[in-house]
Amino acid sequence: MNREVVVDIVERLPQATISRAWGWMARRRHPKVGVSLLKRVFVAATGIDLTESRNSIDEFECLEDLFVRRLRPGTRRVEPEASAVVSPVDAMVGACGTVEGGTLFQVKGRSYSLSRLLDDEENAARFEGGPYATFYLSPRDYHRIHSPVSGVVKEARVVPGGLLPVFPEALEKVDELFARNERIITYVDTTHAGRVAVVKVGATLVGRISLAYDRDVHSNERGQVRRTLTYDPPHLIQKGADLGAFELGSTVVLIGEKGAVDFSGVEAGSATRMGLRIGSVLGRAKGGKGNSRAKKQSTEDES
């Protein structure tokens, strides 16, 4: 089927309900024969490579466990140089560049608003003139999301929205797609690299987005409200540490502050892998250190 037609169809469907149903099915552990068959069909259909997986296909109790699989220790090298910014995911690189006039590109010729993406004008202003890069995870990719820098998580934001597809044809067709879809934003504050925003964007059939540093927060839940989460003391995050996971492929938009970092190691249309160097810390000091034992506060916005 033509993918543009798929987008038209999905726009008319109850996206959240369908994605929750998919998530429910992906978490089923019985009947074991059916789960085993589903896992094997999915791996064969998508071309998932399990050679780096900590577990074999038979050890995953459900399809979701396969989606959020962990890597075997030692299979990946996270660039250790202190000045390195690393890729947060295994993905294809989409649009990348500089935030100008509060806008980014989702594809050539189609821009979107950073303040809408972050659902926060104050934070958006902080990133004016800074670099951004878009990373698309297909269903075959490793689905965990990692920190591109070392720092602390003091703040995160949950923004409800749609769950439209994020493949290239959808990006070319739908205005401000990333700013329309549901998303969870993690802000990593650093000593030398300023604030880095890791925007995890939901999509069709993504059962949910989960956070490693806050097990109580998931996307695509009934009654979800937009809210800011603050952590006092903040969570200490090392470069390459687990931030969360997609329960199917989707998109990460990475944004840095002007003069603090660059993403010069990425190019649209190229592939990258978690832990590879994608840029450099340029030295402007912001942020600070914190304790990983955090007390969470949740501030809900008015609708």
C-alpha positions in Angstrom: 0.0 0.0 0.0 1.2 3.5 -0.8 2.6 5.0 2.4 0.8 8.4 1.8 -2.5 6.5 1.8 -1.5 4.8 5.1 -1.0 8.3 6.6 -4.5 9.4 5.4 -6.0 6.2 6.9 -4.2 6.5 10.2 -5.2 10.2 10.6 -8.8 9.0 10.7 -8.4 6.2 13.2 -8.3 6.2 17.0 -4.4 6.2 17.1 -4.0 6.0 20.9 -6.5 3.1 21.2 -4.8 1.1 18.4 -1.3 1.7 19.8 -2.4 0.7 23.3 -4.0 -2.5 21.8 -0.7 -3.2 20.1 1.2 -2.7 23.4 -1.2 -5.0 25.2 -0.6 -7.7 22.6 3.2 -7.2 22.7 3.1 -7.7 26.5 1.2 -11.0 26.4 3.2 -13.9 27.7 0.7 -16.6 27.0 0.0 -18.9 25.1 3.8 -19.5 24.9 3.5 -21.3 21.5 1.7 -18.2 20.1 4.2 -15.8 21.6 7.1 -17.8 20.3 5.7 -17.8 16.8 4.9 -14.0 17.0 8.5 -13.3 18.0 10.0 -15.3 15.2 7.7 -13.9 12.6 8.4 -10.3 13.7 12.2 -10.9 13.7 12.0 -12.4 10.2 9.8 -9.7 8.8 11.8 -6.8 10.1 15.3 -8.2 9.8 16.2 -7.7 13.5 19.8 -8.7 14.3 20.1 -10.4 17.7 23.8 -11.1 17.6 24.4 -8.3 20.1 21.5 -9.1 22.3 22.0 -10.1 25.9 19.3 -12.7 25.6 18.4 -15.2 22.9 15.0 -15.1 21.2 13.7 -18.0 23.4 14.6 -16.0 26.6 12.3 -13.1 25.8 9.0 -13.8 27.5 7.0 -11.5 25.2 7.4 -9.4 22.1 7.8 -6.2 24.2 10.9 -7.8 25.9 12.3 -8.3 22.4 11.7 -4.6 21.5 13.4 -3.3 24.6 16.2 -5.8 24.6 19.5 -5.0 26.2 22.9 -5.5 24.6 25.5 -7.9 25.8 28.1 -6.2 28.0 31.1 -5.2 25.9 29.4 -5.2 22.6 29.3 -1.4 22.3 32.0 1.1 23.0 30.7 4.5 24.2 33.3 7.1 23.0 35.1 7.9 26.3 36.8 11.2 25.3 35.3 13.8 27.7 34.7 16.2 24.8 32.6 13.7 22.8 28.9 13.9 22.3 27.6 10.4 21.4 24.6 9.1 19.5 21.7 8.3 21.8 20.4 5.5 19.5 20.9 3.1 16.6 19.1 5.0 13.8 19.1 6.7 10.4 19.8 10.4 10.7 17.1 12.7 9.4 17.0 16.4 9.2 19.8 18.2 11.1 21.1 21.7 11.3 20.7 24.9 13.5 17.7 26.2 15.2 16.9 29.5 13.5 14.0 31.8 14.3 12.6 29.1 16.7 12.2 26.6 13.9 13.7 23.3 12.8 13.2 21.2 9.7 11.5 17.8 9.7 12.3 17.4 6.0 13.6 19.8 3.4 11.1 22.5 2.8 8.9 21.6 5.8 9.7 23.3 9.2 8.2 23.1 12.6 8.2 25.2 15.8 10.7 24.3 18.6 8.4 25.9 21.2 5.6 23.6 20.0 7.9 20.6 20.1 9.1 21.3 23.6 5.7 22.7 24.7 7.7 25.3 26.5 8.6 28.8 25.2 11.3 29.4 27.8 13.2 26.3 27.1 12.8 26.8 23.3 14.4 30.3 23.6 17.3 28.7 25.4 18.1 26.6 22.4 17.9 29.4 19.8 20.9 29.2 17.5 21.9 25.7 18.8 22.3 22.5 16.8 19.7 19.8 16.3 19.7 16.3 14.8 16.8 13.9 14.1 17.2 10.1 14.5 14.7 7.7 13.1 14.5 4.2 14.6 12.9 1.5 12.4 11.3 -1.6 13.9 14.5 -3.6 13.3 16.7 -1.3 15.4 17.8 -1.5 19.0 15.1 0.4 20.8 16.8 1.8 23.9 17.7 5.5 24.2 20.9 6.6 25.9 22.3 9.8 27.1 24.5 11.7 24.6 26.4 13.5 27.4 27.2 13.1 31.1 25.1 15.3 33.4 22.0 15.4 35.6 18.3 15.2 34.9 16.5 17.9 36.8 13.5 18.2 34.5 11.4 16.2 32.1 8.2 17.0 30.3 5.3 14.8 29.2 3.2 16.1 26.3 0.2 14.2 25.1 -0.6 14.2 21.4 -1.3 12.1 18.3 0.4 9.0 17.2 0.9 9.4 13.5 3.5 7.5 11.5 7.0 9.1 11.4 8.4 7.4 8.2 9.7 9.8 5.5 6.4 10.0 3.5 4.5 11.1 6.6 7.2 13.8 7.3 6.8 15.1 3.8 3.0 15.2 4.1 2.0 16.3 7.6 2.9 19.7 9.0 4.7 19.9 12.3 4.4 16.1 12.7 6.9 15.8 15.6 5.2 18.7 17.4 1.8 17.0 17.0 2.7 13.5 18.2 2.9 12.5 21.8 6.4 12.9 23.3 8.5 12.8 26.4 11.3 15.3 26.7 14.4 14.7 29.0 16.7 17.6 29.7 20.3 16.7 30.6 22.1 19.5 32.3 25.9 19.4 32.2 28.9 21.2 33.6 30.5 22.1 30.2 27.9 21.3 27.5 24.9 23.4 28.7 21.5 21.8 28.5 20.8 19.1 26.0 17.2 18.1 25.1 16.5 14.5 24.3 13.0 14.5 22.7 11.4 11.1 22.4 8.6 11.2 19.9 5.8 8.6 19.8 4.3 7.1 16.7 1.7 4.7 15.4 1.9 1.3 17.1 4.5 2.5 19.7 2.8 0.8 22.6 4.5 3.4 24.9 7.7 5.2 25.7 9.2 4.3 29.1 11.8 6.1 31.2 14.8 4.4 32.9 15.1 7.1 35.5 11.4 7.2 36.4 9.6 3.9 36.2 6.2 5.5 37.0 6.1 7.6 33.7 5.0 6.1 30.4 3.5 7.6 27.3 0.2 6.6 25.7 -1.8 6.2 28.9 -5.5 7.0 29.3 -6.1 10.4 30.8 -2.5 11.5 30.1 -2.0 15.2 30.8 0.8 17.6 29.9 3.0 18.1 32.8 6.6 19.0 33.9 8.4 16.6 36.2 11.1 18.0 38.4 13.7 16.0 40.4 15.2 17.2 43.6 17.9 16.1 44.0 18.4 15.4 40.3 19.3 12.1 38.7 23.0 11.6 37.9 23.4 10.4 34.3 26.6 9.2 32.7 27.2 9.4 29.0 25.8 6.3 27.4 23.5 5.6 30.3 20.0 4.2 29.7 17.4 7.0 29.5 14.4 4.9 28.3 13.0 2.9 25.5 10.5 2.8 22.6 8.3 -0.2 22.5 8.6 -0.1 18.8 10.6 2.2 16.5 10.1 5.9 16.5 12.1 9.2 16.5 14.5 11.1 18.8 15.2 14.8 18.2 18.4 15.9 19.9 18.9 19.7 20.6 21.8 21.6 22.1 22.6 25.1 23.1 24.5 27.5 20.9 28.2 27.6 21.6 27.9 24.6 24.1 27.9 21.6 21.7 28.0 20.8 18.0 26.6 17.8 16.2 29.1 18.0 13.3 29.5 14.3 13.1 26.0 13.6 11.7 24.8 13.9 8.2 21.2 13.5 6.9 20.7 10.1 5.3 23.5 8.4 7.2 23.3 5.6 9.7 24.6 5.9 13.3 24.9 3.6 16.3 24.5 4.3 20.0 27.8 5.3 21.5 29.5 6.6 18.3 30.8 10.2 18.4 28.4 12.6 16.7 29.8 15.9 17.9 31.8 17.8 20.5 31.4 19.7 23.7 32.6 23.3 23.0 33.1 24.3 26.6 30.4 26.7 27.9 29.6 25.8 31.5 26.1 25.3 32.7 24.2 22.9 34.9 25.7 21.0 37.8 25.9 17.7 39.5 23.2 15.9 41.5 22.4 12.8 43.4 20.7 9.9 41.7 18.3 9.4 44.6 15.6 11.8 43.5 12.4 13.1 44.9 10.0 13.7 42.0 7.5 16.6 41.7 4.9 16.6 39.0 3.3 19.9 37.9 0.2 19.4 35.7 -0.7 22.2 33.3 -4.2 23.6 32.6 -5.7 22.1 29.5 
